[in-house]
Amino acid sequence: MSVDIHLLIGGEAGQGLVTIGQLLGKALVRAGHEIFVSQSYHSRIRGGHNTFSIRLGEGPFWGPRETIDILVALNAETVELHRGQLTGQSLVIADSAFAPGLEGTISVSFAELGPEHLWNTVALGLLGKILDIPSDMLYQALEAMLGKKHPETLAENREVMEKSREWAAAHVPKHRFVLTGGVPATDRLLLNGNQAVALGALAGGLKFCAFYPMTPATSIVLELIAHAETMGCVYEQAEDEIGAINMAIGASYAGAPSMVATSGGGFALMAEGVSLAAMTETPVLVAVAQRPGPATGMPTRTEQGDLEFVLHAGHGEFPRAIFAPGSIEECYHLARHALVMAERSQSPVFLLTDQFLADSARPVAPFDIATISPVVAGDAPSAASIPYQRYRLTENGLSPRLLPGMSKHLVVADSDEHDEDGHISEDHGVRIAMMDKRLRKMDILKQEVVAPALDGEKGAELLLVSWGSSQGPVREAASFLRDKGRKVACLHFSQVWPLVPSQFLDILQAAGEVVCVEGNATGQFARLIQREAGFAVTRRIARYDGLPFTARYILDRLESAAGMEGRI
Amino acid sequence: MTSIKDYGEYETAWCPGCGNFGILNCLKKALVACELAPHQVLLVSGIGQAAKTPHYLKANVFNGLHGRSLPVAIGAKLANPELTVIAESGDGCMYGEGGNHFLAALRRNLDLTILAHDNRVYGLTKGQASPTSEQGFMSKAQPHGAFAAPFNPVAVAVTMGASFVARGYAGMPEHLAVLIAQAIKHRGTALVDIMQPCVSFNKVNTYKWYKEHCYELGDGHDPTDHAQALNIALEFGERIPLGVIYKQEKPLFEDQFPVLKKGALVGQEVSREGLQQIMQGYL
């Protein structure tokens, strides 16, 4: 069996779990190993139970695992909450006060190895030895993170790390969690979903972003802001989400490819703005990182519960596209593509992710920057005569989009129903002509739909259907079943609107059993497939406890997989 | 040279005698006085009778949603700082539905102008009390009279240390046109609150009423004196002061972005070197 180690570090918020997680992640990637990092945290600044989990080994890994091989506990609660995930052969590293009498525990006195504010570094030193990561690789990662500005801090951390490493060498017995086969290399990026969305948007030509902070979307914007000066991107934290989307629309009208990023509750406030973008035919990218609702729900947890909301948000009828990345790579590519499609269709376009994808990180190959074709906002003024008609009726519904102030043409955009000049009209004939013109743009979006990906063979006895972030765990479950001799295929949708049934209906019909796996209670995507393709998906696997899917969760709920135990 | 004819003539949807006619003429005069051609100007409005103004002259126009003129104006200015951006709407739109945007816009201080047609009533929805209606203002929606105290936009703006705060009156067009031109020329967010009769729905604040209550600030008022400006701003009732009430030079919001020194964002290339450099950081 290939190396697959699941390491979980738990403690309180403020104990620096993210820091060790990132350092360890970076060092493991540089040492040439495959990893999958996921984060689980409470909605608070200090305290609460937080974990940082790394699955490492030969991989590639597409999702988290339920059972834990190495548990590092910085508090007693970590041991208590994760006891059930230990396998009997797991290694537990905890202060003796945290795990009295627990079998397999390596009792360590954190206090003896370092001051309390550096217990994360103690854990890093211990893990470095246990996993046999070369000391200098960890140190380089530490240096990259802390910078060279504070040499004393760096020296203190190094000392604590080395002391802990020595302690581990003397006290941790020989164990089964040995990493093999890594070839050190520095040619892979360690990116989480939100970072990849930000990078993709910038590569797509993003020039303006407005936002109001909301977990789990905020880090998309923070990543953009960190690179704003390098990329000539303007940003603003608006007074509320209504202000944010209206700013993005104003900026886009004036020629800056624009986006907003939010979660369900913030998006609720943006709904009228979505409708405004549609009516004024202003391109805008709306990134919605889902978390469980209704209302405030579970701010730091995950769900795929806002599909129908995003699909229907905004009053009136108008075209839109919704992309739902299923991997870190897709976060990058689809953010880029979504920005292009917003401009091409002069419409609001959505990127629908969730907390799980936002906070998960995996090594990926660098993206090809040389071949990108960023958005060019607006059309050349030479394409239009004076007086210019912003909403000229055309065959495909697209009117030349000129930008205000860039020529003598006057650009008149209106949220009222309007004539070709952009001025208010209450004429019923104009109304029909303008509605039809806007709706014709749906064909432009349909022509460019990202087709669902079939993994496995058409006509398999079991077809697992998924969308968005569920892709990884579903594929892992399928691969487990295939190893047991089952004929299983996966059909994954990275774009959930518009749906083009000719791309997938035959695949659904050819399958023995179709099971839709989605992270909501009521089966929103299964319902959408029925509505659009007339195919009833009768079996569903739902998850809505706030946690991401795992392969084990899926297998446990598949009757055809009953009794299939395994380390997964 | 731009002339008033360049700004065109349109048929309007306003009631005969509406204060909006006077304000529209003043706006055109002010734009000419500022030597601006129509294509250099962007008028952004929300919804209401005042918000229709941009449809009645030649300029770039974004007629958005109720209350949302300011965020659209801010976004557009940040995408193209070379545009002269004017947000124009009524009291309900600017101070009621858009109240949060109004406060935030004054705090930011971009180089833009806010023209608020303040007729102290909702016209388009036929006569309900607005944020600036007098207490006791009777309507079908407030049958016992408006209970809430009126919002004083000028006093709020002065209190917040806004960059330029003025009050004009639709019935004094010469004075108003000069105020609007000053507001447009001012480097910073400039508010002109414009007193305006509503001949259909406000039977209290009529042309006669304004004539009796409004007065022009003379040379004795120093608009750069904050304490004096605050006193003047709080004067609203028996006597209503008109003119530039407060002004100060403040850093411009847009100046914090080096990229905007190069002009409109639309012409600027996506830096491939920049992207490579960002990717290096994830290695």
Interface residues (C-beta under 8 A of the other chain):
Chain A: T186 D187 R188 L189 L190 L191 Q195 L199 L202 A203 G205 K207 F208 A210 H227 E229 T230 M231 G232 C233 V234 E236 A238 E239 D240 I242 G243 A244 N246 M247 A248 I249 G250 A251 S252 Y253 A254 G255 A256 S258 E272 G273 L276 T280 P366 F367 I369 A370 I372 P374 A377 G378 L403 P404 G405 M406 S407 K408 H409 L410 V411 V412 A413 D414 S415 D416 G422 H423 I424
Chain B: A13 A37 P38 H39 Q40 L42 V44 I47 K52 H55 K58 A59 N60 V61 F62 N63 G64 L65 R68 L70 P71 V72 A73 I74 G75 A76 K77 L78 A79 N80 E82 L83 N100 H101 L103 A104 F257 P258 V259 L260 A264 L265 V266 Q268 V270 S271 R272 G274 L275 Q276 Q277 I278 M279 Y282 L283
